[in-house]
Amino acid sequence: MNMAYISNNDKMLQAVLLNESLMKVGNYTQADIGSLYAALDSDNYIINTVAQIIKRAGEGASERELWKEINDYLKRNV
């Protein structure tokens, strides 16, 4: 990803997902982290969940809405 054209949401996504401990738990590599929109389509639950949180927070979702949406996503997919 060209850093000159990276959005703030993409920067936030990378900042969170490049945490070494999270990468070990999530079993993903730096190459698996793309843009926010690519992450929203990821089959990796951690990548997808972080992307959903960033997207919805940016849209103004409340903590309660975020919790419900993420909880529902994880129940359906994990």
N, CA, C and O atoms as a GROMACS GRO file, in nm:
protein
  312
    1MET      N    1   0.084  -0.118   0.000
    1MET     CA    2   0.000   0.000   0.000
    1MET      C    3   0.089   0.124   0.000
    1MET      O    4   0.180   0.134   0.081
    2ASN      N    5   0.063   0.216  -0.089
    2ASN     CA    6   0.140   0.338  -0.100
    2ASN      C    7   0.103   0.430   0.016
    2ASN      O    8  -0.012   0.474   0.025
    3MET      N    9   0.198   0.460   0.103
    3MET     CA   10   0.171   0.540   0.222
    3MET      C   11   0.130   0.683   0.188
    3MET      O   12   0.067   0.749   0.270
    4ALA      N   13   0.163   0.734   0.068
    4ALA     CA   14   0.127   0.869   0.030
    4ALA      C   15  -0.025   0.883   0.014
    4ALA      O   16  -0.078   0.993   0.027
    5TYR      N   17  -0.094   0.774  -0.015
    5TYR     CA   18  -0.238   0.778  -0.042
    5TYR      C   19  -0.319   0.699   0.060
    5TYR      O   20  -0.433   0.662   0.032
    6ILE      N   21  -0.264   0.672   0.174
    6ILE     CA   22  -0.333   0.590   0.273
    6ILE      C   23  -0.427   0.678   0.357
    6ILE      O   24  -0.388   0.787   0.401
    7SER      N   25  -0.549   0.631   0.377
    7SER     CA   26  -0.647   0.709   0.453
    7SER      C   27  -0.618   0.697   0.603
    7SER      O   28  -0.542   0.610   0.647
    8ASN      N   29  -0.679   0.786   0.679
    8ASN     CA   30  -0.662   0.779   0.825
    8ASN      C   31  -0.715   0.647   0.880
    8ASN      O   32  -0.656   0.590   0.972
    9ASN      N   33  -0.827   0.598   0.826
    9ASN     CA   34  -0.880   0.469   0.871
    9ASN      C   35  -0.784   0.356   0.840
    9ASN      O   36  -0.767   0.264   0.920
   10ASP      N   37  -0.720   0.361   0.723
   10ASP     CA   38  -0.623   0.257   0.688
   10ASP      C   39  -0.502   0.264   0.781
   10ASP      O   40  -0.448   0.161   0.820
   11LYS      N   41  -0.460   0.385   0.815
   11LYS     CA   42  -0.348   0.402   0.909
   11LYS      C   43  -0.383   0.344   1.045
   11LYS      O   44  -0.302   0.276   1.108
   12MET      N   45  -0.505   0.372   1.091
   12MET     CA   46  -0.550   0.320   1.220
   12MET      C   47  -0.557   0.168   1.217
   12MET      O   48  -0.515   0.101   1.312
   13LEU      N   49  -0.608   0.113   1.107
   13LEU     CA   50  -0.617  -0.032   1.092
   13LEU      C   51  -0.479  -0.095   1.104
   13LEU      O   52  -0.460  -0.192   1.177
   14GLN      N   53  -0.383  -0.039   1.032
   14GLN     CA   54  -0.248  -0.093   1.036
   14GLN      C   55  -0.184  -0.077   1.174
   14GLN      O   56  -0.115  -0.166   1.223
   15ALA      N   57  -0.208   0.038   1.238
   15ALA     CA   58  -0.151   0.062   1.370
   15ALA      C   59  -0.198  -0.043   1.470
   15ALA      O   60  -0.120  -0.091   1.552
   16VAL      N   61  -0.324  -0.079   1.462
   16VAL     CA   62  -0.378  -0.180   1.554
   16VAL      C   63  -0.331  -0.320   1.514
   16VAL      O   64  -0.280  -0.395   1.598
   17LEU      N   65  -0.347  -0.354   1.386
   17LEU     CA   66  -0.321  -0.492   1.344
   17LEU      C   67  -0.174  -0.528   1.336
   17LEU      O   68  -0.141  -0.646   1.330
   18LEU      N   69  -0.084  -0.431   1.335
   18LEU     CA   70   0.059  -0.462   1.332
   18LEU      C   71   0.116  -0.492   1.471
   18LEU      O   72   0.236  -0.511   1.486
   19ASN      N   73   0.030  -0.496   1.572
   19ASN     CA   74   0.072  -0.536   1.706
   19ASN      C   75   0.114  -0.683   1.701
   19ASN      O   76   0.037  -0.770   1.661
   20GLU      N   77   0.238  -0.710   1.743
   20GLU     CA   78   0.292  -0.846   1.731
   20GLU      C   79   0.210  -0.950   1.807
   20GLU      O   80   0.189  -1.061   1.757
   21SER      N   81   0.163  -0.916   1.925
   21SER     CA   82   0.084  -1.012   2.003
   21SER      C   83  -0.047  -1.043   1.933
   21SER      O   84  -0.089  -1.159   1.927
   22LEU      N   85  -0.111  -0.941   1.879
   22LEU     CA   86  -0.237  -0.962   1.807
   22LEU      C   87  -0.214  -1.044   1.681
   22LEU      O   88  -0.297  -1.128   1.645
   23MET      N   89  -0.101  -1.021   1.614
   23MET     CA   90  -0.068  -1.097   1.494
   23MET      C   91  -0.050  -1.246   1.527
   23MET      O   92  -0.091  -1.332   1.449
   24LYS      N   93   0.010  -1.276   1.640
   24LYS     CA   94   0.029  -1.415   1.680
   24LYS      C   95  -0.105  -1.480   1.711
   24LYS      O   96  -0.133  -1.591   1.665
   25VAL      N   97  -0.188  -1.412   1.789
   25VAL     CA   98  -0.319  -1.466   1.826
   25VAL      C   99  -0.406  -1.484   1.702
   25VAL      O  100  -0.476  -1.584   1.688
   26GLY      N  101  -0.402  -1.385   1.613
   26GLY     CA  102  -0.485  -1.388   1.493
   26GLY      C  103  -0.429  -1.471   1.380
   26GLY      O  104  -0.497  -1.495   1.280
   27ASN      N  105  -0.305  -1.515   1.395
   27ASN     CA  106  -0.241  -1.598   1.294
   27ASN      C  107  -0.245  -1.533   1.156
   27ASN      O  108  -0.287  -1.594   1.058
   28TYR      N  109  -0.200  -1.408   1.149
   28TYR     CA  110  -0.191  -1.337   1.022
   28TYR      C  111  -0.057  -1.265   1.012
   28TYR      O  112   0.013  -1.250   1.112
   29THR      N  113  -0.024  -1.222   0.893
   29THR     CA  114   0.101  -1.151   0.870
   29THR      C  115   0.070  -1.010   0.818
   29THR      O  116  -0.046  -0.978   0.789
   30GLN      N  117   0.172  -0.929   0.806
   30GLN     CA  118   0.155  -0.794   0.754
   30GLN      C  119   0.096  -0.797   0.614
   30GLN      O  120   0.019  -0.708   0.577
   31ALA      N  121   0.131  -0.897   0.536
   31ALA     CA  122   0.080  -0.909   0.399
   31ALA      C  123  -0.072  -0.930   0.396
   31ALA      O  124  -0.136  -0.902   0.294
   32ASP      N  125  -0.129  -0.980   0.505
   32ASP     CA  126  -0.273  -1.005   0.513
   32ASP      C  127  -0.353  -0.877   0.540
   32ASP      O  128  -0.475  -0.876   0.527
   33ILE      N  129  -0.283  -0.770   0.579
   33ILE     CA  130  -0.350  -0.645   0.614
   33ILE      C  131  -0.350  -0.555   0.491
   33ILE      O  132  -0.244  -0.510   0.447
   34GLY      N  133  -0.466  -0.530   0.438
   34GLY     CA  134  -0.476  -0.439   0.324
   34GLY      C  135  -0.543  -0.311   0.367
   34GLY      O  136  -0.517  -0.259   0.475
   35SER      N  137  -0.627  -0.262   0.282
   35SER     CA  138  -0.703  -0.141   0.314
   35SER      C  139  -0.818  -0.178   0.408
   35SER      O  140  -0.845  -0.295   0.432
   36LEU      N  141  -0.883  -0.077   0.459
   36LEU     CA  142  -0.998  -0.099   0.546
   36LEU      C  143  -1.104  -0.181   0.474
   36LEU      O  144  -1.162  -0.273   0.532
   37TYR      N  145  -1.130  -0.148   0.347
   37TYR     CA  146  -1.235  -0.219   0.274
   37TYR      C  147  -1.196  -0.363   0.242
   37TYR      O  148  -1.282  -0.451   0.238
   38ALA      N  149  -1.069  -0.389   0.218
   38ALA     CA  150  -1.023  -0.527   0.199
   38ALA      C  151  -1.036  -0.603   0.331
   38ALA      O  152  -1.073  -0.720   0.332
   39ALA      N  153  -1.004  -0.536   0.442
   39ALA     CA  154  -1.012  -0.600   0.574
   39ALA      C  155  -1.156  -0.636   0.609
   39ALA      O  156  -1.180  -0.736   0.676
   40LEU      N  157  -1.251  -0.555   0.564
   40LEU     CA  158  -1.392  -0.585   0.590
   40LEU      C  159  -1.436  -0.713   0.519
   40LEU      O  160  -1.535  -0.774   0.559
   41ASP      N  161  -1.365  -0.753   0.415
   41ASP     CA  162  -1.396  -0.877   0.343
   41ASP      C  163  -1.309  -0.994   0.387
   41ASP      O  164  -1.322  -1.105   0.335
   42SER      N  165  -1.219  -0.971   0.483
   42SER     CA  166  -1.126  -1.074   0.527
   42SER      C  167  -1.198  -1.188   0.598
   42SER      O  168  -1.296  -1.166   0.670
   43ASP      N  169  -1.148  -1.309   0.577
   43ASP     CA  170  -1.200  -1.426   0.649
   43ASP      C  171  -1.139  -1.436   0.788
   43ASP      O  172  -1.186  -1.514   0.871
   44ASN      N  173  -1.035  -1.358   0.814
   44ASN     CA  174  -0.971  -1.359   0.945
   44ASN      C  175  -1.056  -1.276   1.040
   44ASN      O  176  -1.079  -1.157   1.016
   45TYR      N  177  -1.103  -1.339   1.148
   45TYR     CA  178  -1.196  -1.274   1.240
   45TYR      C  179  -1.137  -1.150   1.306
   45TYR      O  180  -1.208  -1.051   1.326
   46ILE      N  181  -1.011  -1.154   1.340
   46ILE     CA  182  -0.949  -1.039   1.407
   46ILE      C  183  -0.936  -0.922   1.309
   46ILE      O  184  -0.971  -0.810   1.343
   47ILE      N  185  -0.886  -0.948   1.190
   47ILE     CA  186  -0.874  -0.842   1.090
   47ILE      C  187  -1.010  -0.782   1.060
   47ILE      O  188  -1.025  -0.660   1.057
   48ASN      N  189  -1.108  -0.866   1.037
   48ASN     CA  190  -1.242  -0.819   1.003
   48ASN      C  191  -1.304  -0.741   1.118
   48ASN      O  192  -1.365  -0.636   1.096
   49THR      N  193  -1.291  -0.790   1.240
   49THR     CA  194  -1.350  -0.724   1.356
   49THR      C  195  -1.288  -0.586   1.378
   49THR      O  196  -1.361  -0.489   1.402
   50VAL      N  197  -1.157  -0.576   1.372
   50VAL     CA  198  -1.091  -0.446   1.389
   50VAL      C  199  -1.138  -0.349   1.280
   50VAL      O  200  -1.163  -0.232   1.307
   51ALA      N  201  -1.150  -0.398   1.158
   51ALA     CA  202  -1.196  -0.313   1.047
   51ALA      C  203  -1.340  -0.265   1.071
   51ALA      O  204  -1.371  -0.149   1.047
   52GLN      N  205  -1.425  -0.354   1.120
   52GLN     CA  206  -1.563  -0.315   1.148
   52GLN      C  207  -1.569  -0.207   1.257
   52GLN      O  208  -1.645  -0.111   1.245
   53ILE      N  209  -1.489  -0.223   1.361
   53ILE     CA  210  -1.487  -0.126   1.470
   53ILE      C  211  -1.443   0.011   1.418
   53ILE      O  212  -1.505   0.112   1.449
   54ILE      N  213  -1.336   0.014   1.340
   54ILE     CA  214  -1.285   0.140   1.286
   54ILE      C  215  -1.388   0.205   1.194
   54ILE      O  216  -1.413   0.326   1.203
   55LYS      N  217  -1.447   0.127   1.106
   55LYS     CA  218  -1.545   0.181   1.012
   55LYS      C  219  -1.666   0.238   1.085
   55LYS      O  220  -1.706   0.352   1.060
   56ARG      N  221  -1.723   0.160   1.174
   56ARG     CA  222  -1.846   0.202   1.243
   56ARG      C  223  -1.819   0.317   1.340
   56ARG      O  224  -1.904   0.405   1.355
   57ALA      N  225  -1.704   0.318   1.405
   57ALA     CA  226  -1.669   0.430   1.493
   57ALA      C  227  -1.659   0.558   1.411
   57ALA      O  228  -1.703   0.664   1.454
   58GLY      N  229  -1.600   0.548   1.293
   58GLY     CA  230  -1.589   0.663   1.204
   58GLY      C  231  -1.723   0.713   1.154
   58GLY      O  232  -1.738   0.830   1.118
   59GLU      N  233  -1.820   0.623   1.152
   59GLU     CA  234  -1.956   0.660   1.110
   59GLU      C  235  -2.039   0.716   1.227
   59GLU      O  236  -2.153   0.758   1.208
   60GLY      N  237  -1.979   0.715   1.347
   60GLY     CA  238  -2.047   0.771   1.463
   60GLY      C  239  -2.127   0.671   1.544
   60GLY      O  240  -2.211   0.712   1.625
   61ALA      N  241  -2.104   0.542   1.526
   61ALA     CA  242  -2.176   0.441   1.603
   61ALA      C  243  -2.142   0.454   1.751
   61ALA      O  244  -2.029   0.484   1.788
   62SER      N  245  -2.241   0.429   1.834
   62SER     CA  246  -2.218   0.434   1.979
   62SER      C  247  -2.146   0.307   2.023
   62SER      O  248  -2.140   0.208   1.950
   63GLU      N  249  -2.091   0.311   2.144
   63GLU     CA  250  -2.025   0.191   2.198
   63GLU      C  251  -2.123   0.076   2.206
   63GLU      O  252  -2.088  -0.039   2.178
   64ARG      N  253  -2.246   0.105   2.244
   64ARG     CA  254  -2.349   0.000   2.254
   64ARG      C  255  -2.376  -0.063   2.117
   64ARG      O  256  -2.387  -0.185   2.106
   65GLU      N  257  -2.388   0.021   2.012
   65GLU     CA  258  -2.410  -0.031   1.878
   65GLU      C  259  -2.292  -0.116   1.832
   65GLU      O  260  -2.310  -0.224   1.776
   66LEU      N  261  -2.171  -0.067   1.858
   66LEU     CA  262  -2.050  -0.142   1.822
   66LEU      C  263  -2.048  -0.277   1.891
   66LEU      O  264  -2.024  -0.379   1.827
   67TRP      N  265  -2.074  -0.278   2.021
   67TRP     CA  266  -2.070  -0.403   2.096
   67TRP      C  267  -2.169  -0.502   2.038
   67TRP      O  268  -2.135  -0.618   2.016
   68LYS      N  269  -2.292  -0.457   2.011
   68LYS     CA  270  -2.394  -0.547   1.958
   68LYS      C  271  -2.354  -0.601   1.821
   68LYS      O  272  -2.365  -0.721   1.796
   69GLU      N  273  -2.309  -0.513   1.732
   69GLU     CA  274  -2.272  -0.556   1.597
   69GLU      C  275  -2.154  -0.653   1.598
   69GLU      O  276  -2.157  -0.755   1.528
   70ILE      N  277  -2.052  -0.623   1.677
   70ILE     CA  278  -1.934  -0.710   1.682
   70ILE      C  279  -1.969  -0.842   1.749
   70ILE      O  280  -1.926  -0.948   1.704
   71ASN      N  281  -2.046  -0.836   1.855
   71ASN     CA  282  -2.089  -0.958   1.924
   71ASN      C  283  -2.168  -1.048   1.829
   71ASN      O  284  -2.145  -1.169   1.824
   72ASP      N  285  -2.263  -0.990   1.755
   72ASP     CA  286  -2.341  -1.067   1.657
   72ASP      C  287  -2.253  -1.126   1.549
   72ASP      O  288  -2.270  -1.242   1.512
   73TYR      N  289  -2.157  -1.047   1.498
   73TYR     CA  290  -2.065  -1.096   1.395
   73TYR      C  291  -1.986  -1.216   1.445
   73TYR      O  292  -1.975  -1.318   1.377
   74LEU      N  293  -1.931  -1.203   1.566
   74LEU     CA  294  -1.849  -1.312   1.618
   74LEU      C  295  -1.933  -1.437   1.649
   74LEU      O  296  -1.886  -1.549   1.628
   75LYS      N  297  -2.053  -1.419   1.698
   75LYS     CA  298  -2.141  -1.535   1.722
   75LYS      C  299  -2.172  -1.608   1.592
   75LYS      O  300  -2.178  -1.731   1.590
   76ARG      N  301  -2.191  -1.534   1.483
   76ARG     CA  302  -2.224  -1.596   1.354
   76ARG      C  303  -2.104  -1.663   1.288
   76ARG      O  304  -2.121  -1.758   1.212
   77ASN      N  305  -1.983  -1.614   1.318
   77ASN     CA  306  -1.868  -1.657   1.239
   77ASN      C  307  -1.760  -1.733   1.312
   77ASN      O  308  -1.673  -1.793   1.248
   78VAL      N  309  -1.762  -1.734   1.443
   78VAL     CA  310  -1.653  -1.803   1.516
   78VAL      C  311  -1.707  -1.932   1.573
   78VAL      O  312  -1.634  -2.006   1.638
   0.00000   0.00000   0.00000
